[in-house]
Structure formats: C-alpha cells, structure tokens
C-alpha cells in the first residue's frame, strides 16, 4: 500500500487526536482553512495555479488527476474575476468538512487511520478516525520539530506545512511545554515568507473575531 501523503493529509494527521480520531480542540477553528491552504499549495506546486502578488491565477489547461484538487482548481477557473488568496482560503475552507472526510478516507485506505461510526448525544451519526499506524505521523512530526529546533533548514514543502500548522495554532501540540515558546517564534519566522500560510492565518483570525463579536452581541 502506497503511503505517500499529500500536504493536506499530513496536516490532517497532525490535527487529529491519535486515540479518539477527532480534531484537536486547538485546531478545530483553523483546520478547515488550513486544509484549504494545503490544497492551494499543492496546486501551485503542480503548476496548475500561480500566485501573482495576492492574486490566484489558474493555468489555462491541465488537471491534477485528483478528485479534491481538481474540484478546487475548477472553482478557481470558474470564477468570473481574479480573486486573492484570502478569498479562496475562506471559500474552500467553508466547505472543508467534505474535504476533510475525503482526506480521512484516503488515510483509511492507506491503513494509517481506521473509520469508526459513533453517535453524538446518542442521536446524530458521526465518524471518528483513530490512528492505526503511527509511523507516518511520527515522521511528519520529526521533520517539523527538527526544522523548528533549527537542526535542519526546512525544504519548501516543510516550510509550507509549518506555516499551515502555525496558522491553525497547532505548533504547541508538537512540543513539550518548555519548548513551545521558542518553537512558535521559529514557526512565525518561517511563516513570514509563506503567502498561503499567511492568508490562512488572516482568515482564521477573522473567523475568531466573528465568533467573539457574535458572542458579545448575544450576551
């Protein structure tokens, strides 16, 4: 079974509680937008999207030959006007529940996760994805940890992943308490040169502000 992972699959693995198979509380708000950002990065790496300043421009032809990526690419191509990164992160992120399930199912097919059926409040059906093979996530964690400890300079893919982890507020989950402050500082430095990660961070901040405003308005 081929266990090569996409950037979005790597991010999802880091965001899941290994035993419960649910999204960690720390990343629950940011993950949908982080996954959106990961898909955009993958399309840029494939040469199917390019970033011009803040604008996202699709290549005139070509396909990723991947259901999730081609769906995102189709959205960009169908837009009547050129939109910026923040727009696409927000738009894709708002439908990321379906994307997350598809990515999780792929990880089940790769025998990294297993799917369990549960009922929320004994009524609402829900799915959980506990881990069955810890080695892929272990490798991802070590790659990120070494880069954030300054042991090895990150390659482009790892830098992109770090920026998404940082934007989703998951950096602290990869380190012990005494290491977190320095790790977050280093992650912020690496993220400064990552336009997609920066766009994700801005959308997450806006989403958090909207929740606070809604709570204040209802009190």
WOWODA-V951415 format. One record per residue. N is the residue number from 1. RES is the residue in one letter. SS is DSSP state (@ for helix, = for strand, . for the rest). PHI is phi in whole degrees, -180 to 180 (none if undefined). OMEGA is omega in whole degrees, -180 to 180 (NA if undefined). Layout:
# WOWODA-V951415
N:RES:SS:PHI:OMEGA
N:RES:SS:PHI:OMEGA
This chain:
# WOWODA-V951415
1:X:.:none:179
2:X:.:-72:-179
3:X:.:-108:173
4:X:.:-64:-172
5:X:.:-111:172
6:X:.:-79:178
7:X:@:-61:179
8:X:@:-65:178
9:X:@:-66:177
10:X:@:-62:180
11:X:@:-62:180
12:X:@:-63:178
13:X:@:-59:180
14:X:@:-68:-175
15:X:@:-89:-177
16:X:=:-97:169
17:X:.:-70:-172
18:X:.:-61:-175
19:X:.:-87:-177
20:X:.:-80:-179
21:X:.:76:177
22:X:.:-115:-179
23:X:=:-70:177
24:X:.:-59:-179
25:X:@:-55:-177
26:X:@:-59:-176
27:X:@:-106:-172
28:X:.:-63:180
29:X:.:-81:-174
30:X:.:-83:-172
31:X:@:-57:-180
32:X:@:-55:-179
33:X:@:-77:175
34:X:@:-65:177
35:X:@:-64:176
36:X:@:-59:179
37:X:@:-63:180
38:X:@:-62:179
39:X:@:-65:178
40:X:@:-65:178
41:X:@:-61:-180
42:X:@:-62:179
43:X:@:-70:175
44:X:@:-66:180
45:X:@:-61:-180
46:X:.:-81:-180
47:X:.:78:-178
48:X:.:-96:171
49:X:=:-130:170
50:X:=:-139:-179
51:X:=:-109:179
52:X:=:-114:-172
53:X:.:68:175
54:X:.:-101:-175
55:X:=:-82:176
56:X:=:-107:-177
57:X:=:-121:180
58:X:=:-89:173
59:X:.:-64:-175
60:X:.:-70:-179
61:X:.:-150:179
62:X:.:106:-180
63:X:.:-142:180
64:X:.:-82:-175
65:X:.:59:178
66:X:.:-142:-172
67:X:@:-55:-177
68:X:@:-70:-179
69:X:@:-64:-179
70:X:@:-69:175
71:X:@:-67:177
72:X:@:-66:179
73:X:@:-60:178
74:X:@:-63:177
75:X:@:-62:-179
76:X:@:-65:-179
77:X:@:-67:-177
78:X:@:-81:-179
79:X:.:-66:-179
80:X:.:-72:179
81:X:.:-141:179
82:X:.:-72:-179
83:X:=:-115:-180
84:X:=:-91:-178
85:X:@:-59:-177
86:X:@:-62:178
87:X:@:-60:-175
88:X:@:-71:176
89:X:@:-60:180
90:X:@:-67:-177
91:X:@:-66:-179
92:X:@:-68:-179
93:X:@:-62:-179
94:X:.:-70:176
95:X:.:-115:-173
96:X:@:-77:176
97:X:@:-60:178
98:X:@:-66:179
99:X:@:-63:-179
100:X:@:-61:179
101:X:@:-64:179
102:X:@:-65:179
103:X:@:-66:179
104:X:@:-63:178
105:X:@:-63:177
106:X:@:-66:178
107:X:@:-69:172
108:X:@:-67:179
109:X:@:-60:179
110:X:.:-86:177
111:X:.:64:175
112:X:.:-97:176
113:X:=:-120:168
114:X:.:-125:-179
115:X:.:-98:177
116:X:=:-126:177
117:X:=:-93:178
118:X:=:-133:174
119:X:=:-126:178
120:X:=:-78:-177
121:X:.:57:179
122:X:.:66:-176
123:X:.:-124:-170
124:X:=:-86:180
125:X:=:-68:178
126:X:=:-147:-178
127:X:=:-118:175
128:X:=:-126:-174
129:X:.:-132:177
130:X:.:-66:-175
131:X:=:-84:176
132:X:.:-114:178
133:X:.:-122:-175
134:X:.:-80:-171
135:X:@:-65:178
136:X:@:-59:179
137:X:@:-66:178
138:X:@:-58:179
139:X:@:-63:178
140:X:@:-64:-180
141:X:@:-59:-179
142:X:@:-65:178
143:X:@:-61:180
144:X:@:-69:-178
145:X:@:-62:179
146:X:@:-64:179
147:X:@:-66:-178
148:X:@:-78:174
149:X:.:-87:180
150:X:.:79:-179
151:X:.:-71:179
152:X:.:-137:176
153:X:.:-65:-176
154:X:.:-72:170
155:X:.:-75:-174
156:X:@:-60:-178
157:X:@:-67:180
158:X:@:-67:177
159:X:@:-62:178
160:X:@:-64:179
161:X:@:-63:179
162:X:@:-60:-180
163:X:@:-64:179
164:X:@:-74:176
165:X:@:-60:179
166:X:@:-63:-179
167:X:@:-65:-180
168:X:.:-84:178
169:X:.:63:180
170:X:.:-107:-175
171:X:@:-56:-177
172:X:@:-62:-179
173:X:@:-73:-177
174:X:@:-97:-174
175:X:.:-133:172
176:X:.:-69:-173
177:X:@:-54:-177
178:X:@:-70:-178
179:X:@:-99:-168
180:X:@:-65:-176
181:X:@:-59:-179
182:X:@:-68:180
183:X:@:-64:179
184:X:@:-66:178
185:X:@:-63:179
186:X:@:-65:179
187:X:@:-62:178
188:X:@:-63:179
189:X:@:-64:180
190:X:@:-65:-177
191:X:@:-67:-176
192:X:.:-59:-178
193:X:.:-100:-176
194:X:.:-113:-175
195:X:@:-62:-179
196:X:@:-69:178
197:X:@:-59:178
198:X:@:-64:179
199:X:@:-65:177
200:X:@:-61:-179
201:X:@:-60:-179
202:X:@:-68:179
203:X:@:-68:179
204:X:@:-63:179
205:X:@:-62:179
206:X:@:-65:179
207:X:@:-65:178
208:X:@:-64:179
209:X:@:-63:179
210:X:@:-66:179
211:X:@:-65:179
212:X:@:-62:-179
213:X:@:-64:179
214:X:@:-65:180
215:X:@:-66:179
216:X:@:-67:-179
217:X:@:-69:-178
218:X:@:-91:-178
219:X:.:-87:NA
